[in-house]
Amino acid sequence: METIQNNIKKKTYRKLGFTALETVEIVEPMNELLANYNVHYQKLRNFHWNVTGRDFFDLHGKFEEMYDEAKLDIDAVAERVRVFGQNPVSTMKDYLEMSEIKEIETRLTGVQMVEESLKDMQVLLGHMVAVTDAAINMGDVGTEYMINIMINKMETTHWMLTAWMNNGK
């Protein structure tokens, strides 16, 4: 108990008890995740609107499901940045400049759209791990918990799309 009280006394209260440096250390990777997630979100909408061919019925609904999930995750991350008293990155210009995920053309096959989505998910998972690492390093269990749930959902979707790509193999 005494150790906990000493740790609390050592921290300068700012927002949630984290120092300004700790806040930057967690907000920066969350903003990078937001930028990538927003570009991914728009790509999913592009794919939903423009998928054609034999895979239309499989993929049209799946892409909608994926962008609906992405929208919720984006909102959760942005609101978590606000919890730290900071502003989330929020302009398309900033998203495109910061994002490792890049825009893509519209005329792709369904298989190419899924391949692109799988690549994007790998990038997003890497950014999610960076956020959880930062959260763990500073004892931010709220952010760690939130991102771990996102990771679990995305890994499941990645597995399902990979299984679809293997077409029963």
C-alpha positions as a Python dict, from the first residue, in 0.01 Angstrom:
ca = {
    (1, 'M'): (0, 0, 0),
    (2, 'E'): (281, 237, 87),
    (3, 'T'): (447, 173, -252),
    (4, 'I'): (124, 265, -434),
    (5, 'Q'): (94, 587, -235),
    (6, 'N'): (459, 674, -308),
    (7, 'N'): (404, 616, -681),
    (8, 'I'): (95, 836, -674),
    (9, 'K'): (285, 1113, -493),
    (10, 'K'): (571, 1098, -748),
    (11, 'K'): (340, 1163, -1045),
    (12, 'T'): (248, 1519, -1118),
    (13, 'Y'): (-125, 1529, -1177),
    (14, 'R'): (-215, 1652, -1521),
    (15, 'K'): (-476, 1442, -1695),
    (16, 'L'): (-550, 1099, -1550),
    (17, 'G'): (-238, 1133, -1341),
    (18, 'F'): (-2, 1108, -1638),
    (19, 'T'): (272, 1360, -1699),
    (20, 'A'): (282, 1576, -2011),
    (21, 'L'): (559, 1356, -2156),
    (22, 'E'): (361, 1038, -2088),
    (23, 'T'): (56, 1195, -2250),
    (24, 'V'): (256, 1270, -2566),
    (25, 'E'): (397, 915, -2563),
    (26, 'I'): (46, 766, -2578),
    (27, 'V'): (-132, 1029, -2792),
    (28, 'E'): (126, 1023, -3073),
    (29, 'P'): (80, 652, -3157),
    (30, 'M'): (-297, 688, -3116),
    (31, 'N'): (-297, 971, -3373),
    (32, 'E'): (-87, 758, -3610),
    (33, 'L'): (-340, 478, -3565),
    (34, 'L'): (-623, 725, -3634),
    (35, 'A'): (-465, 847, -3956),
    (36, 'N'): (-416, 493, -4086),
    (37, 'Y'): (-757, 379, -3970),
    (38, 'N'): (-931, 668, -4146),
    (39, 'V'): (-762, 596, -4479),
    (40, 'H'): (-849, 226, -4436),
    (41, 'Y'): (-1209, 322, -4354),
    (42, 'Q'): (-1244, 523, -4675),
    (43, 'K'): (-1091, 242, -4878),
    (44, 'L'): (-1348, 1, -4734),
    (45, 'R'): (-1627, 236, -4838),
    (46, 'N'): (-1472, 256, -5186),
    (47, 'F'): (-1463, -124, -5202),
    (48, 'H'): (-1821, -154, -5075),
    (49, 'W'): (-1949, 86, -5339),
    (50, 'N'): (-1745, -51, -5627),
    (51, 'V'): (-1720, -428, -5586),
    (52, 'T'): (-1866, -615, -5882),
    (53, 'G'): (-1873, -963, -6025),
    (54, 'R'): (-1934, -1304, -5877),
    (55, 'D'): (-1808, -1196, -5535),
    (56, 'F'): (-2048, -903, -5508),
    (57, 'F'): (-2289, -1064, -5261),
    (58, 'D'): (-2008, -1194, -5039),
    (59, 'L'): (-1802, -878, -5037),
    (60, 'H'): (-2051, -591, -5059),
    (61, 'G'): (-2197, -678, -4719),
    (62, 'K'): (-1860, -773, -4567),
    (63, 'F'): (-1700, -441, -4660),
    (64, 'E'): (-1997, -257, -4508),
    (65, 'E'): (-1961, -461, -4188),
    (66, 'M'): (-1590, -381, -4182),
    (67, 'Y'): (-1630, -7, -4233),
    (68, 'D'): (-1904, 7, -3969),
    (69, 'E'): (-1664, -161, -3723),
    (70, 'A'): (-1381, 70, -3829),
    (71, 'K'): (-1603, 374, -3770),
    (72, 'L'): (-1666, 263, -3410),
    (73, 'D'): (-1297, 196, -3347),
    (74, 'I'): (-1195, 531, -3496),
    (75, 'D'): (-1442, 710, -3270),
    (76, 'A'): (-1317, 521, -2963),
    (77, 'V'): (-952, 607, -3035),
    (78, 'A'): (-1032, 973, -3105),
    (79, 'E'): (-1233, 1001, -2783),
    (80, 'R'): (-949, 834, -2591),
    (81, 'V'): (-713, 1103, -2722),
    (82, 'R'): (-960, 1361, -2586),
    (83, 'V'): (-953, 1187, -2247),
    (84, 'F'): (-587, 1288, -2233),
    (85, 'G'): (-683, 1650, -2300),
    (86, 'Q'): (-540, 1645, -2653),
    (87, 'N'): (-694, 1687, -2997),
    (88, 'P'): (-710, 1386, -3225),
    (89, 'V'): (-579, 1424, -3577),
    (90, 'S'): (-894, 1495, -3776),
    (91, 'T'): (-838, 1632, -4125),
    (92, 'M'): (-812, 1434, -4447),
    (93, 'K'): (-492, 1625, -4526),
    (94, 'D'): (-334, 1509, -4200),
    (95, 'Y'): (-463, 1154, -4243),
    (96, 'L'): (-309, 1126, -4589),
    (97, 'E'): (21, 1281, -4480),
    (98, 'M'): (56, 1066, -4167),
    (99, 'S'): (-82, 738, -4294),
    (100, 'E'): (129, 443, -4397),
    (101, 'I'): (-186, 308, -4566),
    (102, 'K'): (-237, 476, -4902),
    (103, 'E'): (-539, 541, -5121),
    (104, 'I'): (-598, 306, -5410),
    (105, 'E'): (-784, 309, -5738),
    (106, 'T'): (-1147, 209, -5768),
    (107, 'R'): (-1132, -49, -6046),
    (108, 'L'): (-1013, -359, -5863),
    (109, 'T'): (-1144, -712, -5860),
    (110, 'G'): (-1303, -842, -5542),
    (111, 'V'): (-996, -1054, -5476),
    (112, 'Q'): (-768, -749, -5515),
    (113, 'M'): (-989, -555, -5273),
    (114, 'V'): (-961, -831, -5014),
    (115, 'E'): (-584, -854, -5066),
    (116, 'E'): (-558, -478, -5014),
    (117, 'S'): (-775, -497, -4702),
    (118, 'L'): (-556, -774, -4559),
    (119, 'K'): (-243, -562, -4617),
    (120, 'D'): (-410, -266, -4448),
    (121, 'M'): (-505, -480, -4150),
    (122, 'Q'): (-141, -583, -4106),
    (123, 'V'): (-44, -214, -4093),
    (124, 'L'): (-328, -133, -3851),
    (125, 'L'): (-237, -424, -3625),
    (126, 'G'): (120, -295, -3611),
    (127, 'H'): (-4, 49, -3506),
    (128, 'M'): (-238, -106, -3250),
    (129, 'V'): (54, -296, -3099),
    (130, 'A'): (251, 31, -3082),
    (131, 'V'): (-36, 192, -2892),
    (132, 'T'): (-62, -101, -2649),
    (133, 'D'): (317, -97, -2596),
    (134, 'A'): (302, 274, -2510),
    (135, 'A'): (2, 215, -2283),
    (136, 'I'): (174, -73, -2102),
    (137, 'N'): (493, 133, -2057),
    (138, 'M'): (303, 409, -1881),
    (139, 'G'): (51, 194, -1692),
    (140, 'D'): (-249, 307, -1899),
    (141, 'V'): (-473, 3, -1861),
    (142, 'G'): (-775, 180, -2012),
    (143, 'T'): (-609, 233, -2349),
    (144, 'E'): (-444, -108, -2338),
    (145, 'Y'): (-781, -278, -2277),
    (146, 'M'): (-957, -81, -2551),
    (147, 'I'): (-692, -155, -2815),
    (148, 'N'): (-664, -523, -2717),
    (149, 'I'): (-1034, -565, -2795),
    (150, 'M'): (-979, -400, -3135),
    (151, 'I'): (-683, -629, -3204),
    (152, 'N'): (-888, -935, -3123),
    (153, 'K'): (-1170, -831, -3357),
    (154, 'M'): (-934, -741, -3639),
    (155, 'E'): (-741, -1066, -3609),
    (156, 'T'): (-1069, -1256, -3641),
    (157, 'T'): (-1169, -1058, -3951),
    (158, 'H'): (-820, -1110, -4098),
    (159, 'W'): (-850, -1485, -4043),
    (160, 'M'): (-1195, -1495, -4206),
    (161, 'L'): (-1084, -1297, -4512),
    (162, 'T'): (-776, -1517, -4543),
    (163, 'A'): (-998, -1827, -4530),
    (164, 'W'): (-1221, -1672, -4799),
    (165, 'M'): (-913, -1601, -5014),
    (166, 'N'): (-803, -1966, -4980),
    (167, 'N'): (-1141, -2066, -5126),
    (168, 'G'): (-1167, -2394, -4940),
    (169, 'K'): (-798, -2492, -4972),
}
